Amino acid sequence: MTCNGDWIDSAVITIGNSTVTINKLGATITTPNSNDFYNLIIVGTVSAVNSLDINSNLTVNATSTFSLGSSSFSHDIAGNITVNGTLAVQSASLTMSGASKSFTSIAGSAVSMADNSDLIFANNITTVING
């Protein structure tokens, strides 16, 4: 499923094991009903407006930026994280909760964090940073 605009779930949405691609410059993701993503792919410039729960993988494509927001946001990713563009943790908390997963930052990509942000690796995470 591809969303070429803002993602706003104003009702309960059952995504199942699907992949959602957010494809827009200046897009926002709003999940007030605590709906989970399975696989999430970021294309363009996208910002989280609240805490996100991703039950499988997060991919930030090349030339794309995913901003995770304020210190009140606590994001959980149970799968792999692959950053080909920019992952801006900002002052949010990002937890990788899945067992034996990987966090990969490809050459030319960036992972930025504020002084008060948290990046938490649980359960045997492999970290690969190239570049």
N, C-alpha and C positions, 0 to 999 in steps of 0.2 A: 504494500500500500504506500503510495506517495502522496504527501501533503505539500502543495505548492503555496502554502500560506501559513498563518498561525495555527497551532494545534490547541484547540480549546475543547476539552471534553466536559460538557455541561450535563452529561448523563452517564450512566454506567456503560462502558464500552468493553466488549469482550474481544480482545485482539488474539488470544490464543497463542500459538507458536509462530505468529507472523512477524515479518520485518516491516517496520515503519521507517520511511525515509522522509525527513523534513528537508525540503529543497526550496529555500528562499533566503535572500539577503534581508536581514532585519526581522526574522521570524521569532516568535515566542512560543514556548510550550507551557501550557497551563493545564494542570490535572487536579482540579479541586475535589474530585471524587475518588482520589487515590487509585486511579486505574494504573495498572502496571503495563510497561512495554515488555516485549520479548526481546527482539533485536531492534536496535535504534541506530540509524545511519544519519549523520549530519552532513548536509551539503548546503553551503552558504554560510550566513552568519546567524546563529540561533542562540537564544537566551532562555534559561529556565526561569519560570516565574514562581515556582514552588519546588519542594523536594520531589525527586523522581526515584522510581524503583524500576530497574531494568533487570528482568529475570534471566537474560542471557547476555548478548554482546553489545558493546557500544563501539561504533566506528566514527571517527571524525575524518572526513575526506580531505584530500589535498586542497589547499587554498581556502579551507573552511575554518570557522571558529565556533566553538561551543562554549558559552559562558555559563557557569554554574550558579552564580549569584551570591546572595548575602549569607552571613553567618547563621541565620535562622534556618537555612536549607541544609538538609542532611540527605545525600544521595547514596543509593545502594546499587551496585552493579554485581550480579552474581556470575557473570561470564567474563570474557576477555575484553580488554580495552585496547584498541588500536588507534593511534593518533598519527595521521598523515598531514594534518593541518595544525590547528592550535586548540588545545584544551585549556581554558582559563578557569581554574578552580575558584579563583577570586577568594572570598572569605568563607566559602561553604565548606562542608565536610563531605568527603568522597570516600566511601568504603567499598572495597572489593571483597565480597563475602563468600564467593564461590571457592571450592577447593581445587587446587592444582590448575589455576588459570594463569593468564599472562597479561602483563601491561607492557605494550610495545609502542615506543615512540620512534618513528621512522626518520632517517636523515632529512634535515630541513624542516622538521616539525618543531613545535614548542609546547611545553607544559608549564603554565605560569601559576603561581600561588601567592596569595597575600600572606603577611606575617601571621595572621590569626586563622589561617585555613588548616584543615586536617586532610591528610591522605593516609588512609588506614588499609594495610594489606593484612588480610586474615587467611589462614589455611593454605600455606605453601604456595605463594604467588611467585611467578617468575617475572623479573623485570628486565626488559631489554631496551636500552636507550642508545640509538645510533645517531651520530651527527654531532 
